[in-house]
Amino acid sequence: MFTRRAPIAGLLPVLGLLIAALALAGCVGGNITAEETVTQSFQTGAAPRIVVETFNGEIEVSAGSSGAVEVVAVKRGAGFSRAEAEDDLQNVEVSMTQSGDTIRIVARRTDGAFAIGNSGASIRLSVPASASLELTSSNGGLTSSSVSGDVRMDTSNGRIEVRDGAGRIDVETSNGAIDIEAAGAVVDAGTSNGRITFSGSLAEGSQTFRTSNGAIEITLPADARFRIDASTSNGRVSSDFAVAGEADDESLHGVVGENPAVSINASSSNGNIRIQKGR
């Protein structure tokens, strides 16, 4: 016996109903894009708080002049024709406000539609090196470079990178890799699907690295002292450091050095975990 497939023609009404439902739900599609660039400058103190929220777009932050924040926002409208994309661009708003030493940049759709396709906004900033960052995107990569203040990043779908960081680093993505280079950092890093790498030194306190599906690689100075609790459900755990404690192929629990003030918790559901010495 076999199951007879429905003819393609029979599926057309169903597809039509689906498209209509998406339209009623306020979805925005199309692969034609219209863009508009918006810029603004702010005068701040040496360590401002920078809050950025966007949708369907990346956020890139780098250290620049002391006492100044420079913002470049690229808005995108989407449509099935150039005219539709230009019209849709008017529904993408980027607001930039300052209250004391807090700069807030928010990108949103003014029509309340759920954006799919190319509609969205990408934000690029130059900030004082001591700034603190709070970055959120519903779909896009997040990058911080040479910013030493506390960093908090959250994206639903995209890679997260922190270069030359310090202080508290709290980052999470639902689908993407996390790559951190920092000195004297306190780290809480998590991804549902992606690799996590850390290179540098850790400050006193509890450090967390977790992924549901990916490897974890932590590189520390050769003289680092720390407590380690690492486990994976499907992979191997290894360490270049001599660990006093308990170990098997899938877990490692113990201490490196005397009286460590750093505690590392690393977990993966599917991937290797490696703790290695830096050069």
KEGURO-536090 format. One line per field, with one value per residue (C-alpha): residue in one letter; z negated, x negated, y. Coordinates in steps of 0.5 Angstrom, whole numbers, m for minus. Each point is the difference from the previous one (the first is absolute). Example, Ala and Ser with C-alpha at 12.3 -4.5 7.8 and 13.67 -1.06 7.14 Angstrom:
BEGIN
resn <- (A,S)
z <- (m16,2)
x <- (m25,m2)
y <- (m9,7)
***
This chain:
BEGIN
resn <- (M,F,T,R,R,A,P,I,A,G,L,L,P,V,L,G,L,L,I,A,A,L,A,L,A,G,C,V,G,G,N,I,T,A,E,E,T,V,T,Q,S,F,Q,T,G,A,A,P,R,I,V,V,E,T,F,N,G,E,I,E,V,S,A,G,S,S,G,A,V,E,V,V,A,V,K,R,G,A,G,F,S,R,A,E,A,E,D,D,L,Q,N,V,E,V,S,M,T,Q,S,G,D,T,I,R,I,V,A,R,R,T,D,G,A,F,A,I,G,N,S,G,A,S,I,R,L,S,V,P,A,S,A,S,L,E,L,T,S,S,N,G,G,L,T,S,S,S,V,S,G,D,V,R,M,D,T,S,N,G,R,I,E,V,R,D,G,A,G,R,I,D,V,E,T,S,N,G,A,I,D,I,E,A,A,G,A,V,V,D,A,G,T,S,N,G,R,I,T,F,S,G,S,L,A,E,G,S,Q,T,F,R,T,S,N,G,A,I,E,I,T,L,P,A,D,A,R,F,R,I,D,A,S,T,S,N,G,R,V,S,S,D,F,A,V,A,G,E,A,D,D,E,S,L,H,G,V,V,G,E,N,P,A,V,S,I,N,A,S,S,S,N,G,N,I,R,I,Q,K,G,R)
z <- (0,1,m2,6,0,1,6,0,2,m6,m4,3,m4,m7,2,2,m7,m3,3,m1,m8,0,3,m5,m5,2,3,4,6,7,2,2,m5,0,m5,m4,m4,m7,m4,m6,m5,m8,m5,m6,m6,0,m2,3,0,7,2,7,2,7,4,6,0,m3,m5,0,m5,m1,m4,3,m3,m8,m1,6,3,8,3,7,1,6,1,5,3,4,5,7,4,m1,m1,m6,m3,0,m3,m5,m2,m3,m5,m3,m6,m3,m6,m4,m7,m5,m8,m4,2,3,7,3,7,2,7,1,5,m1,3,m5,6,m2,5,4,7,0,m4,m6,m3,m1,m5,0,m6,m2,m8,m6,m1,m8,3,m3,6,0,7,2,7,2,6,1,m2,m6,0,m5,1,m5,m5,m7,m4,m2,6,1,7,2,7,2,6,1,m2,m6,0,m5,1,m5,m5,m8,m6,0,7,0,7,3,7,2,6,1,m2,m6,1,m6,m1,m7,m6,m7,2,m3,5,1,7,3,7,2,6,1,m2,m6,0,m6,0,m5,m8,m5,m6,m7,0,4,7,5,7,2,7,2,7,1,m3,m6,0,m5,0,m6,m3,m1,m8,0,m7,1,m2,5,1,8,3,7,1,7,1,m4,m6,0,m3,1,m8,m5,m4,m7,0,4,7,6,7,0,m7,m4,m7,m4,m2,4,m5,m7,m3,7,0,7,1,7,2,7,3,7,2,6,1,m3,m5,m1,m5,3,m2,4,3)
x <- (0,m2,3,1,m2,4,0,m4,6,4,m6,1,6,m3,m6,4,4,m7,m3,7,m1,m7,3,5,m5,m4,m6,m5,m4,m3,m7,0,m4,0,m5,0,m6,1,m6,m1,m5,0,m4,m1,m4,m6,4,7,6,2,6,2,6,1,3,m2,m7,m7,m3,m7,m4,m7,m4,m1,m1,1,6,4,5,0,6,1,7,2,8,2,7,2,5,1,m1,m4,6,2,m7,0,7,m2,m6,5,2,m7,m2,m6,0,m6,1,m5,1,m6,m5,5,0,6,1,6,2,8,5,5,6,m1,m1,m4,m6,m3,m4,m5,4,m4,m6,m7,m4,m7,m3,m7,0,m5,m4,3,7,5,4,7,2,6,2,5,m4,m7,m7,m3,m7,m4,m7,m5,6,m2,6,5,3,7,2,7,2,5,m5,m7,m7,m3,m7,m3,m7,m5,5,0,5,6,2,7,2,5,3,5,m4,m7,m7,m3,m7,m3,m7,m1,m4,2,7,6,4,7,0,6,2,5,m4,m7,m7,m3,m7,m3,m7,m3,0,6,1,2,7,5,m1,5,m1,6,2,6,m4,m7,m7,m3,m7,m3,m7,m3,m7,m5,0,7,4,7,5,3,7,0,5,3,5,m3,m8,m6,m3,m7,m5,m7,0,m2,7,1,6,5,0,2,1,7,m2,m5,1,m6,m5,m6,m5,1,6,3,5,2,6,1,7,0,5,2,5,m3,m8,m7,m2,m7,m4,m7,m6,m1,m7)
y <- (0,7,7,4,7,6,4,6,4,m2,3,7,2,m2,4,6,0,m1,7,3,m2,3,7,0,m1,6,m4,4,m4,1,0,7,5,7,3,7,2,4,3,4,2,1,3,m5,m1,m5,m6,1,m6,m2,m3,m3,m4,m2,m5,m4,3,0,5,1,5,2,4,7,7,2,4,m2,m5,0,m4,m2,m4,m3,m1,m5,m1,m6,m2,m4,7,6,4,m5,0,8,0,m5,4,5,m5,m1,5,1,5,2,4,2,1,2,m5,m6,0,m4,m2,m4,m3,m2,m1,6,m4,m6,m5,m6,1,m6,1,5,6,2,4,m1,5,2,4,3,1,2,m6,0,m1,m5,m4,m3,m2,m4,m2,m5,m3,2,0,4,2,5,2,3,2,m1,1,m5,m4,m3,m3,m4,m2,m5,m2,2,0,3,3,4,2,3,0,1,0,m4,m3,m3,m2,m5,m2,m5,m2,2,m1,4,3,4,3,3,2,m1,m1,m3,m4,m3,m3,m4,m3,m5,m2,2,0,4,2,5,2,4,1,m1,5,m3,m3,m5,m1,m4,m3,m4,m2,m5,m2,2,m1,5,2,4,3,3,2,m6,3,0,m3,m2,m5,m4,m3,m3,m5,m2,m5,m2,2,0,5,1,5,2,2,m5,m1,m3,m3,m5,m1,m5,1,4,4,4,3,2,6,3,3,2,4,2,6,m2,m5,m2,m4,m3,m4,m3,m5,m1,2,m1,5,2,4,2,4,6,2)
***
